[in-house]
């Protein structure tokens, strides 16, 4: 589970995804793990996500909101016509089939908000309030929708919401957001989950170390102009700060790390081990590339995929798990329109088949890895029926056992050795999602320029201790993988615009913290998407022009 920093240096949140995913996905997943006795999972929580959840909890505690959606919900209006139009745009970003059409009262308001965002008739004050309330109601997770009487009452009321309704809604959102960390901590203490971490702000470790690692899996990859300055040291800083933050929050250091996007290389694994991690994980194609010999390929999947491996590094051995891409992607991309029972039957049968094929292997582990946010909105009821049935079926299965990465390692006396690693990620086994495209490389060049300015300022002694800490925090935000994901002309215009603007804003904030003027090139877009608009999901967008 991860979100980049949507909070800029002034404390304002430019996107609402942290708290919206908290009330929908993080809360629902906690409910399933709490309510199914046999459920077990390893849950990765990025420190940057947890940092932002803490900040939202503080906003709910003092009532001084720095998120425009929550501020509008509190006030019942926006500040100005331009802000009202942008608010209308924000209130349309929900999965249409699964979240909007489910409630005719919201569907009507949704279309009015679309018209307003296009520059048509603005929402009336009453419709704006009703849309604000409904937008948050459709973003609640299914467990909250089923169990909380406050939600039942608001959905039954359907419209004409008043200040009391808005206060009730804000209180519920605040309760859910503020409890996320405690719920997962309790699950870990009860032995139901293993909590692991990511590099602090979710950077792609191998690329910070050396852009040339992208060519191990894709030799033709064009690279940025120069290596990222001090990249290996930044990797250590990201890992050390993540480990320390996790230990401070949860009372114990994490054994494992999900390297951002499953991005690994020999040097990245060495850094992970050097910083105290005993296991990591990546994608199936990375393993296939690593076990491939000559032109003969990797061989039958069942012969190499269903076991963790020991990888020797200069810092010592580290265990590495590899994702079953087929099973994971069935959950992520295939099962959403299926009947929940049929999907669970299909997944269970496949697991039983794998168990039969590998019955003579000592270390049999099927690794299923998904992100914590993006799959569930494509299912009916936020995948509630599917996840509940899946955990119940597998949690009580006679031959299949749900487990965590550390518990799996404890049951395996000796891991097979993986003699080499071909660097890659869980996305196609390459790094081309984050580097190689001209726009992505341009983003890296801008970040590298800022890092050189950072290094020079720190070396000069111009900043006191507090100033250095602030500058490092802002640099960390700029290093997140998320910005580079969206750069590229093949992506839809709206999310490209939103993310590249925020990336440039973070870079300008960094220069300001260094006491330096921001380069003029940071006034120009890094990337302008020209791909087809996405018509569902949290990045849903139908406008070509900026509604603000």
C-alpha positions in Angstrom: 0.0 0.0 0.0 1.5 3.3 -1.1 0.7 6.8 -2.2 3.2 9.5 -3.2 3.3 12.8 -1.4 0.3 14.8 -2.6 1.2 17.4 0.1 3.3 20.3 -1.0 5.7 22.4 1.1 2.9 24.7 2.1 1.1 21.8 3.7 -1.7 21.7 1.2 -2.9 18.5 -0.4 -3.2 18.6 -4.2 -4.9 15.3 -4.5 -7.2 13.4 -2.1 -6.1 9.8 -2.9 -4.5 9.1 0.5 -7.7 9.5 2.5 -10.0 8.2 -0.1 -8.1 4.9 -0.5 -7.9 4.7 3.3 -11.7 4.8 3.8 -12.2 2.4 0.9 -9.4 0.0 0.3 -7.2 0.0 3.5 -10.2 -0.1 5.8 -11.9 -3.0 3.8 -8.7 -5.1 3.6 -8.2 -4.7 7.4 -11.9 -5.8 7.9 -11.3 -9.1 5.9 -8.1 -9.9 7.8 -9.9 -9.1 11.1 -13.0 -11.2 10.4 -11.7 -14.4 8.8 -9.9 -16.6 11.3 -7.6 -18.4 8.9 -6.7 -15.3 6.9 -2.9 -14.5 6.7 -1.1 -12.0 4.6 2.0 -9.9 4.4 1.1 -6.2 4.2 3.5 -3.6 2.9 2.8 0.0 4.1 5.1 2.7 2.7 6.4 5.1 5.3 5.3 8.0 3.1 1.8 6.8 3.0 1.7 6.4 6.8 3.3 9.8 7.2 0.4 11.3 5.3 -2.2 9.3 7.1 -0.8 10.8 10.4 -1.1 14.3 8.9 -4.7 13.7 7.9 -5.5 12.4 11.4 -4.1 15.6 12.8 -6.3 17.6 10.5 -9.4 15.7 11.7 -8.3 16.3 15.3 -8.0 20.1 15.0 -10.6 20.7 12.2 -8.1 22.8 10.1 -8.3 21.0 6.8 -5.5 21.4 4.2 -7.3 19.2 1.6 -9.7 21.1 -0.7 -12.2 18.3 -0.8 -12.4 18.0 3.0 -12.4 21.7 3.4 -15.3 22.0 1.0 -17.2 19.2 2.8 -16.6 21.0 6.1 -17.8 24.4 4.7 -20.4 23.2 2.3 -18.9 25.3 -0.6 -15.8 26.3 -2.4 -14.0 29.6 -2.2 -14.5 31.0 -5.7 -16.1 30.2 -9.0 -12.8 28.8 -10.4 -12.4 26.6 -7.3 -16.0 25.5 -7.6 -15.3 24.3 -11.1 -12.2 22.5 -10.1 -14.2 20.9 -7.2 -16.8 19.7 -9.8 -14.0 18.1 -11.7 -12.7 16.3 -8.6 -16.1 15.0 -7.7 -16.3 13.0 -10.9 -13.3 10.8 -10.3 -14.8 7.5 -9.4 -15.3 4.2 -11.2 -18.5 4.8 -13.2 -19.8 1.3 -13.5 -19.1 0.1 -9.9 -19.3 3.3 -7.8 -21.5 5.8 -9.7 -24.2 3.8 -11.4 -24.9 1.9 -8.1 -26.6 5.0 -6.7 -29.0 6.8 -9.1 -29.1 9.8 -6.8 -25.4 10.2 -7.2 -25.4 9.4 -10.9 -27.7 12.3 -11.6 -25.4 14.7 -9.6 -22.3 13.1 -11.3 -23.6 14.2 -14.7 -24.3 17.7 -13.4 -20.8 17.9 -12.0 -19.4 16.7 -15.4 -21.2 19.5 -17.1 -19.9 22.1 -14.6 -16.4 20.8 -15.0 -16.6 21.2 -18.8 -17.5 24.9 -18.3 -21.2 24.5 -18.4 -23.8 25.4 -15.8 -22.2 25.4 -12.4 -23.7 23.2 -9.7 -26.2 25.0 -7.5 -25.2 25.4 -3.8 -27.5 22.6 -2.8 -26.4 20.2 -5.6 -22.7 21.0 -4.7 -23.3 19.9 -1.1 -25.2 16.8 -2.1 -22.5 15.9 -4.6 -19.8 16.4 -2.0 -21.6 14.1 0.4 -22.4 11.4 -2.2 -18.9 11.4 -3.5 -17.6 10.4 -0.1 -20.4 7.9 0.4 -19.5 6.0 -2.8 -15.8 6.0 -1.8 -16.5 4.2 1.5 -15.4 0.5 1.6 -18.1 -2.1 1.6 -17.6 -3.1 5.2 -18.3 0.5 6.3 -21.3 0.7 4.0 -22.7 -2.5 5.5 -21.9 -2.0 9.1 -22.2 1.7 9.9 -25.6 3.1 10.7 -24.5 6.6 9.9 -23.8 5.6 6.3 -27.1 3.8 6.1 -28.9 7.0 7.2 -27.1 9.2 4.8 -27.7 6.9 1.8 -31.4 6.6 2.8 -31.7 10.4 3.0 -30.3 10.5 -0.6 -30.2 14.4 -0.8 -30.9 17.7 0.9 -27.9 17.1 3.1 -27.3 19.7 5.8 -24.5 20.9 8.1 -25.3 18.1 10.6 -25.0 15.5 7.8 -21.7 16.9 6.7 -20.4 16.9 10.3 -21.5 13.3 10.7 -19.7 12.3 7.5 -16.5 14.1 8.4 -16.4 12.4 11.8 -16.8 9.0 10.2 -14.0 9.7 7.6 -11.8 10.9 10.5 -12.4 7.8 12.5 -11.5 5.5 9.6 -8.4 7.4 8.5 -7.1 7.7 12.1 -7.6 4.0 12.8 -5.8 2.5 9.8 -2.3 2.2 11.4 -3.7 0.9 14.7 -5.8 -1.7 13.0 -2.9 -3.1 11.0 -0.7 -3.0 14.1 -3.2 -5.0 16.0 -3.4 -7.6 13.2 0.4 -7.9 13.3 0.4 -8.3 17.1 -2.3 -11.0 16.7 -0.1 -12.9 14.3 -2.6 -12.6 11.4 -0.3 -10.5 9.2 3.3 -9.6 8.7 4.0 -5.9 8.3 6.7 -5.1 5.9 7.9 -1.8 4.4 9.1 -0.1 1.2 11.9 2.3 0.6 10.7 5.5 2.4 9.2 7.4 -0.5 8.9 4.4 -2.9 11.8 5.1 -5.3 13.0 2.5 -7.9 16.2 1.4 -6.1 18.2 0.0 -9.1 17.6 3.2 -11.1 18.8 5.4 -8.2 22.0 3.2 -8.1 22.7 3.1 -11.8 20.4 3.9 -14.7 22.4 1.3 -16.8 20.7 -1.5 -14.9 17.7 -0.9 -17.1 19.7 -2.4 -19.9 20.1 -5.8 -18.2 16.5 -6.7 -19.2 16.1 -4.3 -22.2 19.5 -3.6 -23.8 18.2 -0.8 -26.1 16.8 1.4 -23.3 17.8 5.0 -23.8 19.2 6.5 -20.6 19.1 9.9 -18.9 22.0 12.2 -19.6 24.0 11.3 -16.5 23.8 8.9 -13.5 21.8 10.1 -10.5 24.3 11.9 -8.2 25.0 10.0 -5.1 22.4 7.3 -5.9 23.8 4.5 -3.8 23.9 6.7 -0.8 20.3 7.8 -1.4 19.3 4.2 -1.6 20.8 3.6 1.9 19.1 6.7 3.2 15.7 5.6 1.8 16.1 2.2 3.3 17.5 3.3 6.7 14.8 5.9 7.2 12.1 3.4 6.2 13.3 0.8 8.7 13.6 3.3 11.5 10.2 4.8 10.9 8.6 1.3 10.8 10.3 0.3 14.0 9.3 3.5 15.8 5.6 3.1 14.7 5.1 -0.6 15.1 7.6 -1.4 17.9 9.7 -3.9 15.9 11.9 -3.5 12.8 10.6 -5.1 9.6 12.1 -8.4 8.5 11.2 -7.8 4.9 10.9 -5.0 2.3 8.8 -4.8 -0.9 11.3 -2.9 -3.1 9.2 -0.3 -4.9 7.5 -1.9 -7.9 9.4 -5.1 -7.2 12.5 -3.4 -8.6 15.6 -5.4 -7.8 19.2 -5.7 -9.0 22.3 -7.3 -7.4 23.3 -4.0 -5.9 19.8 -3.2 -4.7 19.5 -6.6 -3.0 22.9 -5.9 -1.4 21.7 -2.6 -0.1 18.6 -4.2 1.3 20.6 -6.8 3.2 23.1 -4.2 4.4 20.2 -2.3 5.9 19.0 -5.3 7.9 16.3 -6.8 5.6 16.2 -10.6 5.4 13.7 -11.0 2.5 12.5 -9.1 -0.5 10.2 -9.9 -3.5 9.9 -9.2 -7.2 8.1 -10.4 -10.3 8.0 -13.7 -12.1 9.7 -12.4 -15.3 12.7 -11.2 -13.3 13.1 -14.8 -12.1 12.6 -16.2 -15.5 15.2 -13.9 -17.0 17.6 -14.8 -14.1 17.3 -18.6 -14.6 17.3 -18.5 -18.3 20.3 -20.3 -19.9 21.4 -19.3 -23.4 18.6 -19.6 -25.9 16.8 -22.4 -24.2 14.6 -20.3 -22.0 13.7 -20.7 -18.4 11.9 -24.0 -18.7 8.6 -25.1 -17.2 7.3 -22.5 -14.6 6.5 -25.2 -12.0 10.1 -26.3 -12.0 11.5 -22.9 -10.8 8.7 -20.5 -9.7 7.2 -22.0 -6.5 10.0 -21.5 -4.0 11.9 -18.6 -2.5 15.6 -18.3 -3.3 18.7 -17.3 -1.4 20.7 -14.6 -3.2 24.2 -14.1 -2.1 25.4 -10.5 -1.9 28.5 -8.8 -0.5 26.4 -7.9 2.5 25.3 -11.5 3.1 22.4 -13.7 1.8 18.9 -12.4 1.3 15.8 -14.4 0.6 13.8 -13.4 -2.5 10.3 -14.4 -3.4 8.9 -14.2 -6.9 5.3 -13.4 -7.8 3.1 -15.8 -9.7 2.1 -13.3 -12.4 -0.8 -15.5 -13.8 -2.6 -15.9 -10.4 -1.9 -12.4 -9.3 -3.1 -10.9 -12.5 -6.2 -13.0 -12.5 -7.2 -11.2 -9.3 -6.0 -7.9 -10.6 -7.4 -7.9 -14.1 -9.6 -11.0 -14.8 -11.9 -11.9 -12.0 -13.6 -8.5 -11.5 -16.6 -9.2 -13.7 -16.9 -12.8 -12.6 -19.3 -14.3 -10.0 -17.3 -14.3 -6.7 -17.8 -18.0 -6.1 -16.7 -18.9 -9.6 -13.6 -16.8 -9.3 -12.7 -18.4 -5.9 -13.3 -21.9 -7.4 -11.0 -21.1 -10.3 -8.2 -19.7 -8.2 -8.4 -22.6 -5.7 -8.4 -25.3 -8.5 -5.3 -23.7 -10.0 -3.5 -23.7 -6.6 -4.5 -27.3 -6.0 -3.1 -28.2 -9.4 0.2 -26.4 -8.6 0.3 -28.3 -5.3 -0.1 -31.6 -7.1 2.6 -30.8 -9.7 5.1 -29.8 -7.0 4.3 -32.3 -4.3 7.8 -33.7 -4.1 9.4 -30.2 -3.7 10.4 -29.3 -0.1 9.9 -25.6 -0.4 6.6 -24.9 -2.0 5.4 -21.4 -1.9 3.0 -19.7 -4.3 3.5 -15.9 -4.1 0.5 -13.7 -4.9 1.3 -10.0 -4.9 -1.1 -7.1 -5.7 -1.1 -3.4 -5.0 -3.5 -2.5 -2.2 -5.7 0.0 -4.1 -6.3 -0.3 -7.8 -8.0 -3.7 -8.4 -10.9 -3.6 -6.1 -12.9 -0.7 -7.5 -13.4 -2.8 -10.7 -15.3 -5.5 -8.7 -18.8 -5.3 -7.5 -19.0 -4.0 -3.9 -15.2 -3.3 -3.8 -14.5 -7.0 -4.1 -16.1 -7.7 -0.7 -17.8 -11.0 -1.7 -14.7 -12.2 -3.6 -12.2 -11.4 -0.8 -14.4 -12.7 1.9 -15.0 -16.0 0.1 -11.3 -16.3 -0.9 -10.0 -15.9 2.6 -12.6 -18.2 4.0 -11.9 -20.9 1.4 -8.1 -20.8 1.6 -8.1 -20.2 5.3 -9.8 -23.5 5.9 -8.4 -25.6 3.1 -7.1 -29.0 3.9 -4.0 -28.9 1.7 -3.4 -25.2 1.1 -2.1 -22.9 3.8 -2.2 -19.1 3.9 1.0 -17.7 5.3 3.4 -14.7 5.5 6.8 -14.4 4.0 8.7 -14.7 7.3 6.6 -17.7 8.4 7.2 -19.4 5.1 10.9 -18.9 5.5 10.8 -20.4 9.0 9.4 -23.6 7.7 12.0 -24.1 5.0 15.3 -25.5 6.3 17.4 -24.5 3.3 16.7 -22.3 0.4 17.9 -23.1 -3.2 20.5 -20.7 -4.4 19.8 -18.2 -7.2 23.2 -17.7 -8.9 22.4 -14.5 -10.8 19.9 -11.7 -10.9 18.9 -9.9 -14.1 17.7 -6.6 -12.9 14.0 -5.8 -13.4 10.6 -5.0 -11.9 7.3 -6.7 -11.5 6.0 -4.8 -14.6 7.1 -6.9 -17.6 10.4 -7.7 -15.9 11.9 -4.3 -17.1 12.2 -0.7 -15.9 10.7 0.8 -19.1 7.7 2.1 -17.1 10.0 4.5 -15.3 13.0 5.2 -17.7 13.8 5.2 -21.4 10.9 7.3 -22.8 12.1 10.8 -23.6 9.7 12.4 -21.2 10.7 10.0 -18.4 14.4 10.7 -19.0 13.7 14.4 -19.0 12.2 14.0 -15.6 15.2 12.2 -14.4 17.5 14.9 -15.7 15.5 17.6 -13.8 15.7 15.5 -10.7 19.5 15.0 -11.1 20.0 18.7 -11.6 18.1 19.3 -8.3 20.2 16.7 -6.6 23.4 18.3 -7.6 22.1 21.6 -6.3 21.1 19.9 -3.1 24.6 18.3 -2.7 26.4 21.6 -3.3 24.2 23.5 -0.8 24.6 20.8 1.9 28.4 20.8 1.3 28.5 24.6 1.6 27.1 24.6 5.1 24.5 27.2 4.1 21.7 25.3 5.9 21.3 24.7 9.6 20.3 21.2 10.9 16.6 21.9 10.6 17.1 23.3 7.1 19.0 20.2 6.0 16.3 17.9 7.4 13.6 19.8 5.5 15.6 19.8 2.3 16.2 16.0 2.6 12.5 15.5 3.2 11.6 17.4 0.0 14.3 15.5 -2.0 12.8 12.3 -0.8 9.4 13.2 -2.2 10.9 14.0 -5.6 12.5 10.6 -5.8 9.2 8.7 -5.7 8.6 6.3 -8.6 5.1 7.6 -9.2 6.0 10.7 -11.2 8.0 8.7 -13.7 5.2 6.1 -14.1 3.0 8.8 -15.6 5.5 10.6 -17.9 5.1 9.6 -21.5 3.0 10.6 -24.4 1.2 7.3 -24.5 -0.5 8.0 -21.2 -3.9 9.9 -20.9 -3.6 13.7 -20.7 -5.3 14.4 -17.4 -3.3 12.1 -15.1 -0.1 13.0 -16.9 -0.9 16.7 -16.3 -1.8 16.2 -12.6 1.3 14.2 -11.8 3.9 16.1 -13.8 2.6 19.4 -12.3 3.0 18.0 -8.8 6.5 16.7 -9.6 7.6 20.1 -10.8 6.0 21.7 -7.7 8.0 19.4 -5.5 11.2 20.3 -7.3 10.5 24.0 -7.0 9.8 23.5 -3.3 13.2 21.8 -3.0 15.0 24.6 -4.7 13.2 27.1 -2.4 14.3 25.1 0.7 17.9 25.3 -0.6 17.6 29.0 -0.9 18.0 28.8 -4.7 15.9 30.1 -7.6 14.1 27.3 -9.5 15.4 26.8 -13.0 13.1 28.3 -15.7 12.6 24.9 -17.3 10.5 23.9 -14.2 7.8 26.3 -15.6 7.4 24.0 -18.6 5.6 20.6 -18.6 7.8 17.6 -18.4 5.2 15.5 -20.4 1.9 16.0 -22.2 -0.1 12.8 -22.5 -1.8 12.1 -25.7 -3.1 8.6 -25.0 -6.8 7.6 -24.9 -8.6 8.9 -21.8 -9.2 6.4 -19.1 -12.9 6.0 -18.5 -12.9 4.3 -15.2 -10.9 4.1 -12.0 -9.5 6.8 -9.7 -7.7 8.4 -12.6 -11.0 8.6 -14.6 -10.9 11.6 -16.8 -13.0 12.8 -19.7 -11.7 16.4 -20.1 -8.9 17.4 -22.4 -8.7 20.9 -21.0 -7.7 21.9 -17.5 -10.9 22.5 -15.6 -9.1 24.8 -13.3 
